[in-house]
Amino acid sequence: MRHLLLAASVAGMLSAPTLGIHARADDVAPATEDGKTAVTLESRLTTGLKARRPEDVEFVERVAEMVRTGQLPAKVVDSTFLWAIRRRQSYPFPAFQKALRIQADRLGIAID
C-alpha cells in the first residue's frame, strides 16, 4: 500500500509544472513538437526567482532579451538560475543577479 502512495505522489510530481511555475497565456511560447506548451525564459526567471520589484523585473526582461538576441548565452543564464534556486533562499533573485553579473563579466558581456 505504501508503494502505491509513493508511486502516486511521484507521478504527481512528474506531471506538475517545473518549480511550480504557472505562466499566463501571453507568456507562453508556442507548443513544442510533443504538444506540450513551453514557458518563456522571462516567465520562468520571474517566477522561479520571485522577482517582484520593478527593477528586478526589468533586469529579468533585459536578460531574456539578451538571450533572445544572442548577446548572452542561455546556458549561462540557465545554470545561474538553477544555482540560485537550489540555494533554497526565500528570495533567490539577488543571488542570481550578482552571480549572473559575475559570469557575464568573465565573458566580457555587460548587463546594463
VEXVONU-616733 format. One record per atom (N, C-alpha, C): x, y, z. Coordinates in steps of 0.2 Angstrom, whole numbers, padded with zeros to 4 digits, always signed. Layout:
XYZ
...
! end
This chain:
+0004-0006+0000
+0000+0000+0000
+0004+0006+0000
+0010+0006+0004
+0014+0012+0004
+0017+0013-0002
+0019+0008-0006
+0022+0009-0013
+0017+0012-0017
+0011+0011-0017
+0006+0014-0021
+0006+0021-0020
+0006+0023-0013
+0005+0030-0012
+0012+0034-0014
+0017+0031-0013
+0024+0033-0016
+0024+0034-0023
+0021+0029-0027
+0021+0030-0034
+0016+0035-0036
+0011+0036-0033
+0006+0041-0035
+0009+0048-0033
+0012+0049-0028
+0015+0055-0027
+0021+0057-0031
+0025+0052-0033
+0030+0053-0038
+0027+0055-0045
+0022+0051-0047
+0018+0053-0053
+0015+0060-0053
+0013+0062-0048
+0010+0069-0047
+0016+0074-0048
+0022+0073-0045
+0027+0077-0045
+0030+0078-0052
+0030+0072-0056
+0032+0072-0063
+0028+0076-0067
+0021+0076-0066
+0017+0079-0070
+0016+0086-0069
+0018+0088-0063
+0017+0095-0061
+0022+0100-0065
+0020+0106-0066
+0025+0111-0069
+0031+0111-0065
+0037+0112-0069
+0043+0113-0066
+0043+0119-0061
+0046+0118-0055
+0046+0123-0050
+0040+0127-0048
+0034+0123-0049
+0028+0127-0048
+0026+0133-0052
+0029+0133-0058
+0028+0139-0062
+0022+0138-0066
+0018+0143-0066
+0011+0144-0069
+0011+0150-0073
+0012+0149-0080
+0013+0155-0084
+0006+0158-0086
+0006+0164-0088
+0000+0167-0090
-0001+0166-0098
-0006+0166-0101
-0007+0164-0108
-0003+0168-0112
-0001+0175-0111
+0003+0179-0115
+0010+0178-0114
+0012+0174-0109
+0019+0172-0108
+0021+0166-0111
+0016+0162-0113
+0018+0155-0116
+0020+0155-0123
+0026+0152-0124
+0028+0151-0131
+0024+0146-0134
+0025+0145-0141
+0021+0140-0145
+0022+0133-0142
+0017+0129-0144
+0018+0122-0142
+0024+0119-0145
+0027+0114-0141
+0033+0110-0144
+0030+0105-0148
+0035+0101-0151
+0033+0095-0156
+0029+0090-0152
+0030+0089-0146
+0026+0084-0142
+0019+0086-0140
+0018+0093-0142
+0011+0095-0140
+0011+0099-0133
+0016+0099-0129
+0017+0102-0123
+0018+0110-0124
+0016+0114-0120
+0017+0121-0120
+0023+0123-0117
+0027+0127-0120
+0034+0129-0117
+0033+0136-0113
+0036+0137-0108
+0036+0143-0104
+0042+0147-0106
+0040+0154-0107
+0046+0158-0109
+0051+0159-0104
+0057+0160-0106
+0063+0161-0101
+0061+0167-0096
+0058+0172-0099
+0056+0178-0095
+0052+0176-0089
+0047+0172-0091
+0042+0170-0086
+0045+0165-0081
+0049+0161-0083
+0052+0156-0079
+0057+0159-0074
+0061+0164-0076
+0065+0168-0072
+0061+0172-0067
+0056+0176-0069
+0052+0180-0065
+0049+0176-0059
+0046+0170-0061
+0043+0166-0056
+0047+0162-0052
+0052+0159-0055
+0057+0155-0051
+0061+0159-0046
+0063+0165-0048
+0067+0169-0044
+0063+0174-0039
+0057+0174-0040
+0052+0178-0036
+0054+0185-0037
+0055+0187-0043
+0056+0194-0045
+0050+0198-0044
+0049+0203-0040
+0043+0206-0039
+0044+0214-0040
+0050+0216-0037
+0051+0224-0038
+0052+0226-0045
+0050+0232-0047
+0050+0234-0054
+0057+0233-0057
+0062+0235-0053
+0069+0235-0055
+0071+0227-0056
+0069+0223-0052
+0070+0216-0053
+0067+0213-0059
+0061+0215-0061
+0058+0213-0067
+0061+0216-0073
+0063+0222-0072
+0067+0225-0078
+0073+0221-0080
+0077+0219-0074
+0083+0215-0075
+0082+0209-0079
+0076+0205-0077
+0074+0199-0080
+0073+0200-0087
+0069+0205-0088
+0067+0207-0095
+0073+0208-0100
+0078+0212-0097
+0084+0213-0100
+0088+0207-0102
+0089+0203-0097
+0092+0196-0098
+0089+0192-0103
+0082+0191-0103
+0079+0187-0108
+0080+0190-0115
+0080+0197-0115
+0081+0200-0122
+0088+0198-0124
+0093+0199-0120
+0100+0197-0122
+0100+0190-0124
+0097+0185-0121
+0097+0178-0123
+0094+0178-0130
+0088+0181-0131
+0084+0181-0137
+0089+0183-0143
+0092+0189-0142
+0096+0192-0147
+0103+0188-0148
+0105+0184-0143
+0111+0180-0144
+0117+0184-0141
+0116+0189-0137
+0121+0193-0133
+0123+0189-0127
+0119+0185-0124
+0121+0182-0118
+0119+0174-0119
+0124+0170-0118
+0122+0163-0118
+0117+0160-0114
+0112+0157-0116
+0106+0154-0112
+0109+0149-0107
+0114+0145-0109
+0117+0140-0104
+0120+0144-0098
+0122+0150-0099
+0125+0153-0093
+0119+0156-0088
+0114+0158-0092
+0108+0160-0088
+0104+0154-0084
+0104+0149-0088
+0100+0143-0085
+0104+0140-0079
+0111+0140-0080
+0115+0137-0074
+0115+0141-0068
+0115+0148-0069
+0115+0153-0064
+0108+0153-0061
+0103+0152-0065
+0096+0151-0062
+0095+0145-0057
+0097+0140-0060
+0097+0133-0056
+0101+0134-0050
+0107+0137-0050
+0111+0138-0044
+0108+0142-0039
+0105+0147-0041
+0101+0152-0036
+0095+0149-0033
+0091+0145-0037
+0085+0142-0033
+0087+0136-0029
+0093+0133-0031
+0095+0127-0027
+0097+0129-0020
+0099+0136-0019
+0101+0138-0013
+0096+0138-0007
+0090+0138-0010
+0084+0137-0005
+0083+0144-0001
+0085+0149-0004
+0083+0156-0001
+0076+0158-0002
+0073+0161+0003
+0066+0163+0002
+0066+0168-0004
+0071+0172-0006
+0071+0177-0011
+0077+0176-0015
+0077+0171-0020
+0083+0170-0024
+0086+0175-0029
+0082+0180-0030
+0084+0185-0036
+0091+0188-0034
+0092+0191-0028
+0098+0194-0028
+0104+0190-0029
+0104+0184-0027
+0110+0179-0028
+0111+0178-0036
+0105+0177-0039
+0105+0176-0046
+0108+0182-0050
+0106+0188-0048
+0108+0194-0051
+0116+0195-0050
+0118+0194-0044
+0125+0195-0043
+0129+0190-0047
+0127+0184-0046
+0131+0178-0049
+0131+0179-0057
+0125+0181-0060
+0125+0182-0067
+0129+0188-0069
+0129+0193-0066
+0134+0199-0067
+0141+0196-0067
+0143+0192-0062
+0150+0190-0062
+0151+0185-0068
+0147+0181-0070
+0148+0176-0075
+0148+0180-0082
+0144+0185-0083
+0144+0189-0089
+0150+0193-0089
+0153+0196-0084
+0159+0200-0084
+0165+0195-0086
+0165+0189-0084
+0170+0185-0086
+0170+0183-0093
+0164+0184-0096
+0163+0183-0103
+0164+0189-0107
+0165+0195-0104
+0166+0201-0107
+0159+0204-0109
+0154+0202-0106
+0147+0205-0108
+0145+0209-0102
+0142+0215-0104
+0139+0220-0099
+0132+0219-0099
+0129+0218-0093
+0122+0218-0092
+0120+0225-0089
+0117+0229-0093
+0115+0236-0090
+0108+0237-0090
! end
